[in-house]
Amino acid sequence: MERPTASPHTLEVPRTARWWSLLPSGNVPVRGTLFVLHGYGQLAEYFIRKFQRQADEGWNIVAPEGGHRFYLKGTSGRVGASWMTKEERISDIADHVRFLDLVRAQCPFSESGPQVLLGFSQGVATALRWVSQGQSKPSEWSGLLAHSGVIPPDLSDTDSRFHSAPALQLITGNADPYIRDAELRFQTAESAWVQAGGQPDNMVQHAFEGGHDIDSDTVSCILNTIH
């Protein structure tokens, strides 16, 4: 007698998600809002601190947090978060896109000036999927920064939405342990960007002296070109 096989089922449930903000001091004119998406194993509470300089320069900083929290080592101690894994990835992508749409829609100060999106490491794929699948058109972003991460291959199914996107600012450290060949990475990223519908001349490459971390100088230089 053949044994019955287990069948998967899904159920949508309400849940509590969190995001952090860091605002300029009261005597600094607000220049806009910078949404920052953290990398694998980071928490928004600590990741947002890397953008204190940008807050001091007049940017509202908004840092949503990935919904998968876990212990970084063993079963206790420091906790990190991620946006998704290979398990149930399609559902997880849809869930965090809805979450990010809600954060942007309900953010009380995001209407002041331009809105810029930065993804770091795993957050790059999350950011570009959000631009691709979110409620807002890519043209509603004033800037896109892909910092130390890769362009996900599944963007090729976006029906050229990225034709209207602002220039993709690709930032890479020359000592990043996750990137063996920065020149090859730039070429691969350009190919993936075009495949996703982005204009081949609408990508700007930035290399900095450093590893797998936020380069504040490069971020501020890019933001200074956005008005």
BELNOR-V953050 format. One record per backbone hydrogen bond with DSSP energy under -0.5 kcal/mol. CO is the residue of the C=O (numbers start at 0). NH is the residue of the N-H. If there is no record, write none. Layout:
CO | NH
CO | NH
//
This chain:
14 | 16
17 | 64
19 | 62
21 | 60
24 | 27
26 | 28
30 | 113
31 | 59
32 | 34
32 | 115
33 | 61
34 | 117
35 | 37
36 | 119
38 | 41
41 | 80
42 | 45
42 | 46
43 | 47
45 | 48
46 | 49
47 | 50
48 | 51
50 | 54
51 | 55
52 | 56
53 | 58
54 | 57
57 | 30
57 | 31
59 | 33
60 | 21
61 | 35
61 | 63
62 | 19
63 | 37
66 | 68
67 | 81
69 | 79
72 | 75
77 | 71
77 | 72
79 | 69
80 | 40
80 | 41
81 | 67
85 | 88
87 | 91
88 | 92
89 | 93
90 | 94
91 | 95
92 | 96
93 | 97
94 | 98
95 | 99
96 | 100
97 | 101
98 | 102
99 | 103
100 | 104
101 | 105
102 | 106
106 | 109
108 | 111
110 | 112
113 | 32
114 | 141
114 | 142
115 | 34
116 | 144
117 | 36
118 | 146
119 | 122
120 | 123
120 | 124
121 | 125
122 | 126
123 | 127
124 | 128
125 | 129
126 | 130
127 | 131
128 | 132
129 | 133
136 | 139
137 | 140
137 | 165
142 | 116
143 | 145
143 | 168
144 | 118
144 | 146
145 | 147
145 | 170
146 | 120
149 | 151
151 | 154
152 | 155
153 | 156
154 | 157
157 | 160
159 | 162
160 | 163
161 | 164
166 | 143
166 | 168
167 | 169
167 | 203
168 | 145
168 | 170
169 | 205
170 | 147
171 | 207
172 | 175
175 | 178
177 | 179
180 | 184
181 | 185
182 | 186
183 | 187
184 | 188
185 | 189
186 | 190
187 | 191
188 | 192
189 | 193
190 | 194
191 | 195
192 | 197
193 | 196
195 | 161
198 | 201
201 | 167
203 | 169
205 | 171
207 | 173
207 | 209
209 | 174
210 | 212
213 | 215
214 | 218
215 | 219
216 | 220
217 | 221
218 | 222
219 | 223
221 | 224
222 | 225
//
